[in-house]
Amino acid sequence: MGQAGEPRRVHAYDGELGAAVARAQEGDEAAFAVAYRLVQPALLGYLRGLVGDDAEDVVSDAWLEIARDLGRFKGDGAGFRGWTATIARHRALDHLRRQKVRPQSSALEQDMLDLPGPHSTHDQALESISTERALELVRGLPRDQAEAVLLRVVVGLDAPAAARVLGKRPGAVRTAAYRGLKRLAKQLGVEGVTDTGPRTLGESK
């Protein structure tokens, strides 16, 4: 469970992913391939939202580090998604620094703001557009909102897990994700939608 009783976001494949990671840590190359297949699409989508067309190169660097440090990982499938997202984010920030493009700084989010309830986010707005278009719109958000949306909607992390990746408090991540999704919904002309659970960008109903 997350903070304030928030249920941990779990993907249907997390059990398979956790088992594959455990076998991969014992040297099973086929199991590592399974873990790669399960995690790569979301990881690539996350990086496309951060570095655009350079995502393929950055994700390759991230997987080299993931493979190298796999023995140090401890946790289950959901934990592995968070761990790989953290590594990918570090590689993306390194890439941006090399390009002398600094992430936009943002004001600290306040946990005491009016936080949305568990069914009041606007990620259904993303159902009506293609993945590439969705990522293009997400990249236009303030960086804190973009990263929160990417981690929660694309990677599927709950607020505490996303907060660990970003080094922020869960309440700040919830607020940033809510504001980002609300802005996207406004751009798409979708108002008053409710959240029925995590989904992938561009996923159809």
Residue, then its C-alpha position, 0 to 999 in steps of 0.5 A: m500500500g502507498q501513503a494514505g492507503e493508496p494501493r500499489r500500482v501493479h501490472a498484470y505481468d509483475g509476477e512474471l517480471g519478478a520471476a524472470v528477474a530472479r532467474a536472470q540474477e542467477g545467470d539465465e540469459a533467456a529470463f533477462a530477455v523476458a524481463y527486457r521485453l516486459v519493461q522496454p516499451a514503458l522505459l522507452g516511452y518514458l525516455r521519449g518524453l524526456v529526451g525525444d528522438d535520442a531515447e533509443d540511444v539513452v535506453s541502450d545505455a540504461w540497459l547496459e547499466i541495468a545488466r551490469d548492476l542486476g545482481r545488486f537489485k533486490g525486490d519484486g517486479a514492481g520494484f524492478r520497474g521503479w529501479t530501471a526507471t531510476i537508472a533510465r532517468h539518470r542516463a537521460l539527465d546525463h544526456l541532457r547535461r552533455q547537450k548543455v540542455r538543463p531540465q527546467s526548474s520548477a517550484l516545489e509542490q506543496d503536499m497541503l494543496d487540494l490533492p485529487g481523490p483516487h478517481s479524479t485524475h484525467d489520464q483517460a484524456l490520453e486514450s483519444i490520441s496516438t502514443e507519439r502525439a501524447l508524448e509530444l504533448v507531455r513534453g510540452l508540460p513543465r518538467d515536474q509535471a511531465e516526469a510525474v505523468l510519464l512515471r505514473v501513466v507510462v511506467g505505471l508506478d504508484a506515487p511513492a515509487a515515482a517519488r523515489v525515482l524523482g527524489k520527491r515526496p509522494g504528495a508532490v508527485r501526485t499533485a504534479a501528475y494531476r496538474g499535468l493530466k488536467r492540462l493535457a485534458k484541457q488541451l484535448g478538450v476532455e473535461g470531467v473524466t474519471d480515472t479507472g486505473p493505470r493505462t498506457l499512453g495512446e491505449s484504446k478503450 
